[in-house]
Structure formats: C-alpha cells, structure tokens
Amino acid sequence: MDYEIGHRTLVFERHCEAPVKRVFAAFADPVIRAKWSAPSDGAAFIYDAADFREGGEDRFRCGSKENPQYTGRTTYISIIPDTLVVSNEVVEAGGRKLMSSLITTELKANGDVTTIKMTVQVTSLFGDRMIVGTDIGNNAALDNLVEHLARPAG
C-alpha cells in the first residue's frame, strides 16, 4: 500500500459575537454542529452517531452532497464546559485511513464575545493533500460557525 506521510500543525482563531455558553453549545450539540460543519453549500457533513462526552465518540460521513465518500470518527479526550474540547479524529475512504489529527479547541470569554482558538495537529497518509483539505475545511467551518452565531439565539 502506497502512502506519503505529511505532518502539520494548523492554528485557527475566530472571534464570535456570542457568549461562551452559546459557542460551547454549538460544539456540544450535534444538531447545531451539523448546521455549520459542512465547509460549503456543495458539501455534506452527516453525523451517524454523536456522543459528546469524555470518552464518547462521534461517527460521521463527509464529502460532496452527492457522494459523502469520507467516513470518520472523533473521540473526545477532554471536555471542560465553556473552556476546552480536546479530541482526536480519524478519516477514511473506502476502508483506507487517510489522516489522523489531534484537535484542541479553546474558548475564552470577554463579555459577550468569545475567542475560539483551534489547534489541529495533522498526520496525513497522503502527503499535503489531506493537510490542505483539513486547512480549507476547518477555516470554512469556523467561518460558518461565526456566521451561525451572529444570528439571534432561538
């Protein structure tokens, strides 16, 4: 089996015009998370199972809406409500592992504005291809989250 190892640490930061409890809820609730996780209108992000707790696991499919060919698992390592989520993620396609990552999401409140800092340490088995996809996907998803949270709660 051919593979090309790639490693990178990606850091994303966003400022949300929303209180930290609402931002944390957008990560914790899979129904809300599904609304902002797809990076574009042509992409799908579907949760087949969601268990947001330490030791819990989400199972998902993603890719184009016509063919969400990627499958993944997110396992939650540490969760501190309104403050921190640490997880690892494995993504596969056709039974072949494509990448694994360690994701640290930090939330910092400043009144009704929340700073999100996400650090993603990626190991790709397909060189830069999965790293570029991780970068594009996380940037777009976090932009979607900020837009989602800019709408009134309710």
C-alpha beads as a LAMMPS data file, in Angstrom:
LAMMPS data file: protein, C-alpha beads

154 atoms
153 bonds

1 atom types
1 bond types

-500.0 500.0 xlo xhi
-500.0 500.0 ylo yhi
-500.0 500.0 zlo zhi

Masses

1 110.0

Atoms # bond

1 1 1 0.000 0.000 0.000
2 1 1 1.461 3.333 -1.054
3 1 1 1.438 6.246 1.320
4 1 1 3.146 9.589 1.748
5 1 1 3.377 10.925 5.293
6 1 1 2.689 14.599 5.909
7 1 1 2.596 16.418 9.232
8 1 1 1.458 19.892 10.093
9 1 1 0.144 21.927 12.984
10 1 1 -2.644 24.288 11.941
11 1 1 -3.920 27.055 14.212
12 1 1 -7.253 28.773 13.598
13 1 1 -8.674 31.684 15.577
14 1 1 -12.061 33.351 15.379
15 1 1 -13.920 35.953 17.439
16 1 1 -17.651 35.319 17.855
17 1 1 -20.226 37.904 18.819
18 1 1 -21.814 35.394 21.190
19 1 1 -21.429 34.422 24.849
20 1 1 -19.156 31.476 25.571
21 1 1 -22.060 29.241 26.715
22 1 1 -23.712 29.615 23.303
23 1 1 -20.422 28.926 21.491
24 1 1 -19.778 25.820 23.584
25 1 1 -23.338 24.618 22.888
26 1 1 -22.642 24.937 19.146
27 1 1 -19.811 22.424 19.571
28 1 1 -21.628 20.160 22.050
29 1 1 -24.977 19.768 20.253
30 1 1 -24.631 17.599 17.113
31 1 1 -27.768 19.099 15.545
32 1 1 -26.315 22.612 15.811
33 1 1 -22.819 21.362 14.848
34 1 1 -24.178 19.757 11.677
35 1 1 -25.570 23.159 10.599
36 1 1 -22.133 24.797 10.466
37 1 1 -19.687 21.907 9.908
38 1 1 -20.040 21.498 6.129
39 1 1 -17.446 23.799 4.556
40 1 1 -19.583 24.783 1.544
41 1 1 -23.086 24.566 0.095
42 1 1 -21.978 21.644 -2.080
43 1 1 -20.547 19.683 0.842
44 1 1 -22.203 17.323 3.294
45 1 1 -21.314 16.617 6.924
46 1 1 -23.593 13.937 8.375
47 1 1 -23.465 12.584 11.921
48 1 1 -24.376 8.891 12.098
49 1 1 -23.738 8.831 15.856
50 1 1 -22.839 11.524 18.369
51 1 1 -21.677 11.114 21.959
52 1 1 -20.226 14.425 23.185
53 1 1 -18.638 13.465 26.499
54 1 1 -15.159 12.480 27.631
55 1 1 -14.526 9.050 26.103
56 1 1 -17.500 9.496 23.767
57 1 1 -17.297 9.064 20.019
58 1 1 -18.929 10.705 17.016
59 1 1 -19.164 8.854 13.702
60 1 1 -19.660 10.911 10.576
61 1 1 -19.635 10.984 6.781
62 1 1 -18.490 13.907 4.704
63 1 1 -17.651 14.939 1.177
64 1 1 -19.828 16.197 -1.631
65 1 1 -23.612 16.159 -1.080
66 1 1 -23.918 13.653 -3.946
67 1 1 -21.230 11.362 -2.517
68 1 1 -20.123 11.807 1.104
69 1 1 -17.352 9.250 0.496
70 1 1 -15.268 10.004 3.585
71 1 1 -16.031 8.405 6.941
72 1 1 -14.635 9.500 10.251
73 1 1 -14.544 9.038 13.984
74 1 1 -13.995 11.723 16.577
75 1 1 -13.128 10.584 20.099
76 1 1 -13.371 13.119 22.916
77 1 1 -10.333 13.092 25.203
78 1 1 -11.083 16.033 27.495
79 1 1 -14.048 18.375 27.813
80 1 1 -14.224 21.332 30.183
81 1 1 -17.579 23.066 29.622
82 1 1 -17.303 26.580 28.166
83 1 1 -13.490 26.299 28.105
84 1 1 -11.879 23.352 26.302
85 1 1 -12.519 20.400 23.988
86 1 1 -9.683 18.007 23.108
87 1 1 -10.402 15.267 20.605
88 1 1 -8.781 13.043 18.055
89 1 1 -10.144 12.325 14.614
90 1 1 -9.507 9.611 12.042
91 1 1 -10.761 9.949 8.463
92 1 1 -11.016 7.069 5.970
93 1 1 -12.306 6.426 2.466
94 1 1 -13.002 3.010 1.035
95 1 1 -11.664 1.354 4.186
96 1 1 -8.293 3.124 3.866
97 1 1 -7.073 5.507 6.563
98 1 1 -6.296 8.932 5.113
99 1 1 -5.419 11.038 8.139
100 1 1 -5.484 11.379 11.874
101 1 1 -5.462 14.537 13.947
102 1 1 -5.370 15.800 17.497
103 1 1 -7.669 18.815 17.900
104 1 1 -7.558 21.259 20.808
105 1 1 -10.354 23.834 20.889
106 1 1 -10.047 26.606 23.465
107 1 1 -12.820 29.079 24.262
108 1 1 -12.116 32.381 26.006
109 1 1 -14.895 34.738 27.037
110 1 1 -14.632 38.507 27.004
111 1 1 -18.122 39.658 27.900
112 1 1 -20.438 38.608 25.067
113 1 1 -17.541 37.986 22.687
114 1 1 -15.857 34.586 22.596
115 1 1 -12.472 33.821 21.113
116 1 1 -12.150 30.355 19.608
117 1 1 -8.627 29.024 19.174
118 1 1 -8.397 25.646 17.464
119 1 1 -5.066 23.846 17.112
120 1 1 -5.096 20.852 14.770
121 1 1 -2.060 18.561 14.661
122 1 1 -2.481 16.529 11.473
123 1 1 -0.800 13.371 10.270
124 1 1 -1.746 12.679 6.671
125 1 1 -1.078 9.391 4.879
126 1 1 -1.471 11.256 1.567
127 1 1 1.113 13.987 1.990
128 1 1 -0.129 17.532 1.698
129 1 1 -3.481 16.647 0.099
130 1 1 -5.261 15.806 3.353
131 1 1 -3.473 18.648 5.160
132 1 1 -4.704 21.181 2.597
133 1 1 -8.210 19.726 2.898
134 1 1 -8.040 19.963 6.697
135 1 1 -6.936 23.594 6.468
136 1 1 -9.648 24.575 3.979
137 1 1 -12.372 22.591 5.779
138 1 1 -11.645 23.942 9.254
139 1 1 -11.331 27.537 8.052
140 1 1 -14.657 27.325 6.235
141 1 1 -16.424 25.526 9.101
142 1 1 -15.251 28.110 11.647
143 1 1 -16.358 30.932 9.339
144 1 1 -19.763 29.198 9.152
145 1 1 -19.838 28.919 12.951
146 1 1 -19.167 32.644 13.389
147 1 1 -21.934 33.428 10.886
148 1 1 -24.321 30.975 12.583
149 1 1 -23.643 32.516 15.996
150 1 1 -24.116 36.062 14.658
151 1 1 -27.824 35.237 14.221
152 1 1 -30.068 35.765 17.237
153 1 1 -30.322 32.735 19.539
154 1 1 -33.505 30.779 19.387

Bonds

1 1 1 2
2 1 2 3
3 1 3 4
4 1 4 5
5 1 5 6
6 1 6 7
7 1 7 8
8 1 8 9
9 1 9 10
10 1 10 11
11 1 11 12
12 1 12 13
13 1 13 14
14 1 14 15
15 1 15 16
16 1 16 17
17 1 17 18
18 1 18 19
19 1 19 20
20 1 20 21
21 1 21 22
22 1 22 23
23 1 23 24
24 1 24 25
25 1 25 26
26 1 26 27
27 1 27 28
28 1 28 29
29 1 29 30
30 1 30 31
31 1 31 32
32 1 32 33
33 1 33 34
34 1 34 35
35 1 35 36
36 1 36 37
37 1 37 38
38 1 38 39
39 1 39 40
40 1 40 41
41 1 41 42
42 1 42 43
43 1 43 44
44 1 44 45
45 1 45 46
46 1 46 47
47 1 47 48
48 1 48 49
49 1 49 50
50 1 50 51
51 1 51 52
52 1 52 53
53 1 53 54
54 1 54 55
55 1 55 56
56 1 56 57
57 1 57 58
58 1 58 59
59 1 59 60
60 1 60 61
61 1 61 62
62 1 62 63
63 1 63 64
64 1 64 65
65 1 65 66
66 1 66 67
67 1 67 68
68 1 68 69
69 1 69 70
70 1 70 71
71 1 71 72
72 1 72 73
73 1 73 74
74 1 74 75
75 1 75 76
76 1 76 77
77 1 77 78
78 1 78 79
79 1 79 80
80 1 80 81
81 1 81 82
82 1 82 83
83 1 83 84
84 1 84 85
85 1 85 86
86 1 86 87
87 1 87 88
88 1 88 89
89 1 89 90
90 1 90 91
91 1 91 92
92 1 92 93
93 1 93 94
94 1 94 95
95 1 95 96
96 1 96 97
97 1 97 98
98 1 98 99
99 1 99 100
100 1 100 101
101 1 101 102
102 1 102 103
103 1 103 104
104 1 104 105
105 1 105 106
106 1 106 107
107 1 107 108
108 1 108 109
109 1 109 110
110 1 110 111
111 1 111 112
112 1 112 113
113 1 113 114
114 1 114 115
115 1 115 116
116 1 116 117
117 1 117 118
118 1 118 119
119 1 119 120
120 1 120 121
121 1 121 122
122 1 122 123
123 1 123 124
124 1 124 125
125 1 125 126
126 1 126 127
127 1 127 128
128 1 128 129
129 1 129 130
130 1 130 131
131 1 131 132
132 1 132 133
133 1 133 134
134 1 134 135
135 1 135 136
136 1 136 137
137 1 137 138
138 1 138 139
139 1 139 140
140 1 140 141
141 1 141 142
142 1 142 143
143 1 143 144
144 1 144 145
145 1 145 146
146 1 146 147
147 1 147 148
148 1 148 149
149 1 149 150
150 1 150 151
151 1 151 152
152 1 152 153
153 1 153 154
